[in-house]
């Protein structure tokens, strides 16, 4: 079940970026918004748009579908 929620976050974020709904200056903000709303997790330390946490996800970095 937890991997399904994470996969949902990954693909929701990816499609939002690809269809232009999420702009460059909101990539990280939207990533953590989804993680909080869907998975109930928050970043361990403060994050800004200078960080690119979605890029640390293999599925995003390798351009693989999660679901």
Backbone atoms as SQL, in Angstrom:
CREATE TABLE atoms (id INTEGER PRIMARY KEY, chain TEXT, resi INTEGER, resn TEXT, atom TEXT, x REAL, y REAL, z REAL);
INSERT INTO atoms VALUES
  (1, 'A', 1, 'UNK', 'N', 0.806, -1.195, 0.000),
  (2, 'A', 1, 'UNK', 'CA', 0.000, 0.000, 0.000),
  (3, 'A', 1, 'UNK', 'C', 0.859, 1.272, 0.000),
  (4, 'A', 2, 'UNK', 'N', 1.903, 1.391, 0.828),
  (5, 'A', 2, 'UNK', 'CA', 2.713, 2.617, 0.819),
  (6, 'A', 2, 'UNK', 'C', 3.347, 2.911, -0.542),
  (7, 'A', 3, 'UNK', 'N', 3.779, 1.875, -1.261),
  (8, 'A', 3, 'UNK', 'CA', 4.406, 2.126, -2.563),
  (9, 'A', 3, 'UNK', 'C', 3.388, 2.643, -3.564),
  (10, 'A', 4, 'UNK', 'N', 2.140, 2.219, -3.447),
  (11, 'A', 4, 'UNK', 'CA', 1.099, 2.734, -4.330),
  (12, 'A', 4, 'UNK', 'C', 0.929, 4.239, -4.128),
  (13, 'A', 5, 'UNK', 'N', 0.901, 4.680, -2.873),
  (14, 'A', 5, 'UNK', 'CA', 0.739, 6.105, -2.590),
  (15, 'A', 5, 'UNK', 'C', 1.917, 6.907, -3.126),
  (16, 'A', 6, 'UNK', 'N', 3.138, 6.387, -2.942),
  (17, 'A', 6, 'UNK', 'CA', 4.309, 7.087, -3.458),
  (18, 'A', 6, 'UNK', 'C', 4.275, 7.136, -4.981),
  (19, 'A', 7, 'UNK', 'N', 3.909, 6.040, -5.622),
  (20, 'A', 7, 'UNK', 'CA', 3.810, 6.007, -7.085),
  (21, 'A', 7, 'UNK', 'C', 2.767, 6.996, -7.578),
  (22, 'A', 8, 'UNK', 'N', 1.678, 7.116, -6.854),
  (23, 'A', 8, 'UNK', 'CA', 0.639, 8.082, -7.200),
  (24, 'A', 8, 'UNK', 'C', 1.193, 9.506, -7.127),
  (25, 'A', 9, 'UNK', 'N', 1.949, 9.808, -6.079),
  (26, 'A', 9, 'UNK', 'CA', 2.568, 11.129, -5.934),
  (27, 'A', 9, 'UNK', 'C', 3.518, 11.397, -7.095),
  (28, 'A', 10, 'UNK', 'N', 4.374, 10.437, -7.405),
  (29, 'A', 10, 'UNK', 'CA', 5.357, 10.604, -8.481),
  (30, 'A', 10, 'UNK', 'C', 4.662, 10.914, -9.804),
  (31, 'A', 11, 'UNK', 'N', 3.684, 10.104, -10.177),
  (32, 'A', 11, 'UNK', 'CA', 3.031, 10.311, -11.469),
  (33, 'A', 11, 'UNK', 'C', 2.135, 11.544, -11.483),
  (34, 'A', 12, 'UNK', 'N', 1.503, 11.878, -10.375),
  (35, 'A', 12, 'UNK', 'CA', 0.707, 13.108, -10.309),
  (36, 'A', 12, 'UNK', 'C', 1.605, 14.318, -10.479),
  (37, 'A', 13, 'UNK', 'N', 2.741, 14.322, -9.784),
  (38, 'A', 13, 'UNK', 'CA', 3.697, 15.425, -9.900),
  (39, 'A', 13, 'UNK', 'C', 4.214, 15.523, -11.331),
  (40, 'A', 14, 'UNK', 'N', 4.612, 14.391, -11.892),
  (41, 'A', 14, 'UNK', 'CA', 5.183, 14.378, -13.245),
  (42, 'A', 14, 'UNK', 'C', 4.182, 14.943, -14.261),
  (43, 'A', 15, 'UNK', 'N', 2.940, 14.487, -14.222),
  (44, 'A', 15, 'UNK', 'CA', 1.939, 14.960, -15.181),
  (45, 'A', 15, 'UNK', 'C', 1.625, 16.433, -14.982),
  (46, 'A', 16, 'UNK', 'N', 1.654, 16.905, -13.769),
  (47, 'A', 16, 'UNK', 'CA', 1.425, 18.323, -13.511),
  (48, 'A', 16, 'UNK', 'C', 2.542, 19.175, -14.114),
  (49, 'A', 17, 'UNK', 'N', 3.760, 18.682, -14.036),
  (50, 'A', 17, 'UNK', 'CA', 4.898, 19.387, -14.633),
  (51, 'A', 17, 'UNK', 'C', 4.817, 19.324, -16.161),
  (52, 'A', 18, 'UNK', 'N', 4.558, 18.139, -16.699),
  (53, 'A', 18, 'UNK', 'CA', 4.544, 17.974, -18.154),
  (54, 'A', 18, 'UNK', 'C', 3.409, 18.726, -18.834),
  (55, 'A', 19, 'UNK', 'N', 2.259, 18.858, -18.181),
  (56, 'A', 19, 'UNK', 'CA', 1.158, 19.579, -18.828),
  (57, 'A', 19, 'UNK', 'C', 1.185, 21.076, -18.530),
  (58, 'A', 20, 'UNK', 'N', 2.200, 21.530, -17.810),
  (59, 'A', 20, 'UNK', 'CA', 2.389, 22.953, -17.564),
  (60, 'A', 20, 'UNK', 'C', 1.613, 23.514, -16.382),
  (61, 'A', 21, 'UNK', 'N', 0.898, 22.680, -15.650),
  (62, 'A', 21, 'UNK', 'CA', 0.121, 23.154, -14.501),
  (63, 'A', 21, 'UNK', 'C', 1.023, 23.589, -13.343),
  (64, 'A', 22, 'UNK', 'N', 2.201, 22.984, -13.243),
  (65, 'A', 22, 'UNK', 'CA', 3.170, 23.348, -12.209),
  (66, 'A', 22, 'UNK', 'C', 4.399, 23.931, -12.884),
  (67, 'A', 23, 'UNK', 'N', 4.681, 25.184, -12.581),
  (68, 'A', 23, 'UNK', 'CA', 5.829, 25.861, -13.177),
  (69, 'A', 23, 'UNK', 'C', 7.123, 25.540, -12.456),
  (70, 'A', 24, 'UNK', 'N', 8.219, 25.884, -13.113),
  (71, 'A', 24, 'UNK', 'CA', 9.559, 25.612, -12.577),
  (72, 'A', 24, 'UNK', 'C', 9.759, 26.108, -11.153),
  (73, 'A', 25, 'UNK', 'N', 9.224, 27.289, -10.862),
  (74, 'A', 25, 'UNK', 'CA', 9.456, 27.846, -9.533),
  (75, 'A', 25, 'UNK', 'C', 8.546, 27.246, -8.465),
  (76, 'A', 26, 'UNK', 'N', 7.781, 26.218, -8.811),
  (77, 'A', 26, 'UNK', 'CA', 6.938, 25.536, -7.826),
  (78, 'A', 26, 'UNK', 'C', 7.152, 24.029, -7.797),
  (79, 'A', 27, 'UNK', 'N', 8.181, 23.533, -8.461),
  (80, 'A', 27, 'UNK', 'CA', 8.417, 22.087, -8.512),
  (81, 'A', 27, 'UNK', 'C', 8.501, 21.477, -7.117),
  (82, 'A', 28, 'UNK', 'N', 9.375, 22.012, -6.292),
  (83, 'A', 28, 'UNK', 'CA', 9.602, 21.422, -4.973),
  (84, 'A', 28, 'UNK', 'C', 8.413, 21.653, -4.044),
  (85, 'A', 29, 'UNK', 'N', 7.816, 22.830, -4.138),
  (86, 'A', 29, 'UNK', 'CA', 6.650, 23.137, -3.303),
  (87, 'A', 29, 'UNK', 'C', 5.514, 22.156, -3.592),
  (88, 'A', 30, 'UNK', 'N', 5.230, 21.929, -4.875),
  (89, 'A', 30, 'UNK', 'CA', 4.149, 21.017, -5.232),
  (90, 'A', 30, 'UNK', 'C', 4.497, 19.578, -4.848),
  (91, 'A', 31, 'UNK', 'N', 5.762, 19.198, -4.984),
  (92, 'A', 31, 'UNK', 'CA', 6.209, 17.860, -4.586),
  (93, 'A', 31, 'UNK', 'C', 5.869, 17.599, -3.118),
  (94, 'A', 32, 'UNK', 'N', 6.250, 18.543, -2.254),
  (95, 'A', 32, 'UNK', 'CA', 6.011, 18.348, -0.824),
  (96, 'A', 32, 'UNK', 'C', 4.546, 18.527, -0.459),
  (97, 'A', 33, 'UNK', 'N', 3.823, 19.315, -1.214),
  (98, 'A', 33, 'UNK', 'CA', 2.372, 19.415, -0.994),
  (99, 'A', 33, 'UNK', 'C', 1.715, 18.059, -1.230),
  (100, 'A', 34, 'UNK', 'N', 2.078, 17.406, -2.335),
  (101, 'A', 34, 'UNK', 'CA', 1.543, 16.074, -2.624),
  (102, 'A', 34, 'UNK', 'C', 1.980, 15.061, -1.572),
  (103, 'A', 35, 'UNK', 'N', 3.260, 15.075, -1.222),
  (104, 'A', 35, 'UNK', 'CA', 3.756, 14.118, -0.222),
  (105, 'A', 35, 'UNK', 'C', 2.996, 14.264, 1.095),
  (106, 'A', 36, 'UNK', 'N', 2.735, 15.510, 1.499),
  (107, 'A', 36, 'UNK', 'CA', 2.010, 15.750, 2.756),
  (108, 'A', 36, 'UNK', 'C', 0.552, 15.322, 2.649),
  (109, 'A', 37, 'UNK', 'N', -0.126, 15.723, 1.566),
  (110, 'A', 37, 'UNK', 'CA', -1.556, 15.434, 1.420),
  (111, 'A', 37, 'UNK', 'C', -1.836, 13.954, 1.181),
  (112, 'A', 38, 'UNK', 'N', -1.033, 13.312, 0.348),
  (113, 'A', 38, 'UNK', 'CA', -1.307, 11.929, -0.042),
  (114, 'A', 38, 'UNK', 'C', -0.677, 10.936, 0.929),
  (115, 'A', 39, 'UNK', 'N', 0.581, 11.172, 1.304),
  (116, 'A', 39, 'UNK', 'CA', 1.300, 10.208, 2.132),
  (117, 'A', 39, 'UNK', 'C', 1.353, 10.575, 3.609),
  (118, 'A', 40, 'UNK', 'N', 1.064, 11.822, 3.915),
  (119, 'A', 40, 'UNK', 'CA', 1.113, 12.240, 5.311),
  (120, 'A', 40, 'UNK', 'C', 2.520, 12.410, 5.847),
  (121, 'A', 41, 'UNK', 'N', 3.483, 12.682, 4.963),
  (122, 'A', 41, 'UNK', 'CA', 4.865, 12.904, 5.397),
  (123, 'A', 41, 'UNK', 'C', 5.267, 14.342, 5.094),
  (124, 'A', 42, 'UNK', 'N', 6.243, 14.834, 5.819),
  (125, 'A', 42, 'UNK', 'CA', 6.754, 16.179, 5.598),
  (126, 'A', 42, 'UNK', 'C', 8.274, 16.114, 5.517),
  (127, 'A', 43, 'UNK', 'N', 8.897, 17.142, 4.941),
  (128, 'A', 43, 'UNK', 'CA', 10.356, 17.113, 4.840),
  (129, 'A', 43, 'UNK', 'C', 10.993, 17.173, 6.230),
  (130, 'A', 44, 'UNK', 'N', 12.112, 16.483, 6.415),
  (131, 'A', 44, 'UNK', 'CA', 12.767, 16.466, 7.724),
  (132, 'A', 44, 'UNK', 'C', 13.384, 17.812, 8.100),
  (133, 'A', 45, 'UNK', 'N', 13.710, 18.610, 7.099),
  (134, 'A', 45, 'UNK', 'CA', 14.233, 19.964, 7.317),
  (135, 'A', 45, 'UNK', 'C', 13.540, 20.889, 6.325),
  (136, 'A', 46, 'UNK', 'N', 13.644, 22.182, 6.542),
  (137, 'A', 46, 'UNK', 'CA', 13.022, 23.140, 5.640),
  (138, 'A', 46, 'UNK', 'C', 13.531, 22.993, 4.208),
  (139, 'A', 47, 'UNK', 'N', 12.630, 23.088, 3.257),
  (140, 'A', 47, 'UNK', 'CA', 12.988, 22.964, 1.847),
  (141, 'A', 47, 'UNK', 'C', 12.568, 24.236, 1.121),
  (142, 'A', 48, 'UNK', 'N', 13.292, 24.590, 0.059),
  (143, 'A', 48, 'UNK', 'CA', 12.966, 25.761, -0.754),
  (144, 'A', 48, 'UNK', 'C', 12.963, 25.342, -2.216),
  (145, 'A', 49, 'UNK', 'N', 12.709, 26.297, -3.078),
  (146, 'A', 49, 'UNK', 'CA', 12.745, 26.006, -4.511),
  (147, 'A', 49, 'UNK', 'C', 14.179, 25.863, -5.021),
  (148, 'A', 50, 'UNK', 'N', 15.165, 26.171, -4.195),
  (149, 'A', 50, 'UNK', 'CA', 16.559, 25.903, -4.569),
  (150, 'A', 50, 'UNK', 'C', 16.860, 24.410, -4.484),
  (151, 'A', 51, 'UNK', 'N', 16.014, 23.678, -3.782),
  (152, 'A', 51, 'UNK', 'CA', 16.148, 22.221, -3.673),
  (153, 'A', 51, 'UNK', 'C', 15.307, 21.583, -4.774),
  (154, 'A', 52, 'UNK', 'N', 15.693, 20.396, -5.186),
  (155, 'A', 52, 'UNK', 'CA', 14.913, 19.665, -6.195),
  (156, 'A', 52, 'UNK', 'C', 14.747, 18.232, -5.716),
  (157, 'A', 53, 'UNK', 'N', 13.932, 18.067, -4.703),
  (158, 'A', 53, 'UNK', 'CA', 13.736, 16.751, -4.099),
  (159, 'A', 53, 'UNK', 'C', 13.141, 15.716, -5.049),
  (160, 'A', 54, 'UNK', 'N', 12.255, 16.092, -5.985),
  (161, 'A', 54, 'UNK', 'CA', 11.739, 15.071, -6.902),
  (162, 'A', 54, 'UNK', 'C', 12.845, 14.402, -7.722),
  (163, 'A', 55, 'UNK', 'N', 13.918, 15.124, -7.986),
  (164, 'A', 55, 'UNK', 'CA', 15.023, 14.575, -8.773),
  (165, 'A', 55, 'UNK', 'C', 15.774, 13.456, -8.073),
  (166, 'A', 56, 'UNK', 'N', 15.586, 13.326, -6.770),
  (167, 'A', 56, 'UNK', 'CA', 16.249, 12.233, -6.051),
  (168, 'A', 56, 'UNK', 'C', 15.462, 10.931, -6.166),
  (169, 'A', 57, 'UNK', 'N', 14.308, 11.003, -6.799),
  (170, 'A', 57, 'UNK', 'CA', 13.466, 9.824, -7.007),
  (171, 'A', 57, 'UNK', 'C', 13.874, 9.151, -8.309),
  (172, 'A', 58, 'UNK', 'N', 14.247, 7.891, -8.237),
  (173, 'A', 58, 'UNK', 'CA', 14.750, 7.174, -9.412),
  (174, 'A', 58, 'UNK', 'C', 13.772, 7.234, -10.578),
  (175, 'A', 59, 'UNK', 'N', 12.495, 7.050, -10.308),
  (176, 'A', 59, 'UNK', 'CA', 11.491, 7.036, -11.377),
  (177, 'A', 59, 'UNK', 'C', 11.478, 8.350, -12.156),
  (178, 'A', 60, 'UNK', 'N', 11.677, 9.461, -11.466),
  (179, 'A', 60, 'UNK', 'CA', 11.690, 10.762, -12.131),
  (180, 'A', 60, 'UNK', 'C', 13.017, 10.969, -12.845),
  (181, 'A', 61, 'UNK', 'N', 14.119, 10.691, -12.180),
  (182, 'A', 61, 'UNK', 'CA', 15.436, 10.883, -12.786),
  (183, 'A', 61, 'UNK', 'C', 15.626, 10.017, -14.029),
  (184, 'A', 62, 'UNK', 'N', 15.086, 8.800, -14.018),
  (185, 'A', 62, 'UNK', 'CA', 15.238, 7.877, -15.148),
  (186, 'A', 62, 'UNK', 'C', 14.063, 7.951, -16.124),
  (187, 'A', 63, 'UNK', 'N', 13.098, 8.845, -15.854),
  (188, 'A', 63, 'UNK', 'CA', 11.913, 9.019, -16.698),
  (189, 'A', 63, 'UNK', 'C', 11.142, 7.711, -16.877),
  (190, 'A', 64, 'UNK', 'N', 10.868, 7.049, -15.760),
  (191, 'A', 64, 'UNK', 'CA', 10.101, 5.801, -15.765),
  (192, 'A', 64, 'UNK', 'C', 8.712, 6.045, -15.194),
  (193, 'A', 65, 'UNK', 'N', 7.727, 5.361, -15.731),
  (194, 'A', 65, 'UNK', 'CA', 6.387, 5.447, -15.157),
  (195, 'A', 65, 'UNK', 'C', 6.355, 4.657, -13.861),
  (196, 'A', 66, 'UNK', 'N', 5.676, 5.189, -12.878),
  (197, 'A', 66, 'UNK', 'CA', 5.581, 4.515, -11.586),
  (198, 'A', 66, 'UNK', 'C', 4.355, 3.632, -11.485),
  (199, 'A', 67, 'UNK', 'N', 3.306, 4.028, -12.148),
  (200, 'A', 67, 'UNK', 'CA', 2.051, 3.278, -12.028),
  (201, 'A', 67, 'UNK', 'C', 1.729, 2.561, -13.314);
